[in-house]
Amino acid sequence: MVAPLAAIKAYTAVQDSAAADKTKFVSGANSSFGELVQGAINDAVSASKHAETQMGAQIQGKAALIDVATAVSSAQASLQTVIAVRDQVISAYQEIMRMTI
């Protein structure tokens, strides 16, 4: 069973990570849309790799379960961001295709 304090600590870490990611994307106002999307994809891939590393370390007994949960939550948030961007791009493309010339 996970202690309530540990759960709060994990939730706070994920929220701090998400806030840092959000400011990083907003601060890139001079970059192109393609660079923004590529950055989001790269962050999702690195978060997934970090989560896999944490899972392997936990199996070996070298990492705490709370670190694994935090890494997996961060990877999930990054992936959901990429999926949301993809859905909006597809929606915009479909809307443009419906326009009459």
C-alpha positions in Angstrom: 0.0 0.0 0.0 1.3 3.5 -0.9 1.5 5.9 1.9 -0.6 9.1 1.4 2.5 11.3 1.8 4.3 9.4 -0.9 1.3 9.8 -3.2 1.2 13.5 -2.6 4.9 13.8 -3.3 4.5 11.9 -6.6 1.5 14.1 -7.6 3.4 17.2 -6.8 6.5 16.1 -8.8 4.3 15.3 -11.9 2.6 18.7 -11.6 5.9 20.5 -11.4 7.2 18.6 -14.4 4.1 19.4 -16.4 4.4 23.1 -15.5 8.0 23.2 -16.5 7.2 21.5 -19.9 4.3 24.0 -20.5 6.6 27.0 -19.9 9.2 25.5 -22.1 6.8 25.2 -25.0 5.3 28.7 -24.5 8.7 30.3 -24.3 9.6 29.1 -27.8 7.6 31.9 -29.5 10.2 32.5 -32.1 10.4 28.9 -33.2 8.4 27.4 -36.0 5.4 25.1 -35.5 7.4 22.2 -36.8 10.2 22.8 -34.2 7.5 23.0 -31.5 6.0 19.7 -32.6 9.4 18.1 -32.9 10.3 19.3 -29.4 7.1 17.8 -28.0 7.8 14.5 -29.7 11.4 14.4 -28.4 10.3 15.2 -24.9 7.7 12.4 -25.0 10.4 9.9 -26.3 12.9 11.0 -23.6 10.2 10.7 -20.9 9.3 7.2 -22.1 13.0 6.2 -22.0 13.4 7.6 -18.5 10.3 5.7 -17.3 11.7 2.5 -18.8 15.0 3.1 -17.1 13.3 3.7 -13.8 11.2 0.5 -14.2 14.4 -1.5 -14.8 16.1 0.1 -11.8 13.1 -0.7 -9.6 13.2 -4.4 -10.7 16.8 -4.5 -9.8 16.0 -2.9 -6.4 17.9 0.3 -7.2 15.0 2.7 -7.4 11.9 3.5 -5.3 8.5 2.7 -6.5 7.5 6.3 -6.2 10.2 7.3 -8.7 8.8 4.8 -11.1 5.3 6.1 -10.7 6.4 9.7 -11.2 8.4 8.8 -14.3 5.5 6.8 -15.8 3.0 9.7 -15.1 5.4 12.2 -16.7 5.7 9.9 -19.8 1.9 9.6 -19.9 1.4 13.4 -19.7 4.0 13.9 -22.5 2.3 11.4 -24.7 -1.1 12.9 -24.1 0.3 16.3 -25.1 1.6 14.9 -28.4 -1.7 13.1 -29.1 -3.6 16.3 -28.4 -1.4 18.3 -30.8 -1.8 15.6 -33.4 -5.6 15.7 -33.1 -5.7 19.4 -33.5 -3.4 19.4 -36.5 -5.6 16.7 -38.2 -8.8 18.7 -37.3 -7.3 21.9 -38.8 -6.2 20.0 -41.9 -9.7 18.6 -42.4 -11.3 22.0 -41.9 -9.0 23.5 -44.6 -9.9 20.7 -46.9 -13.6 21.5 -46.5 -13.1 25.1 -47.5 -14.3 26.2 -50.9 -11.9 28.0 -53.2 
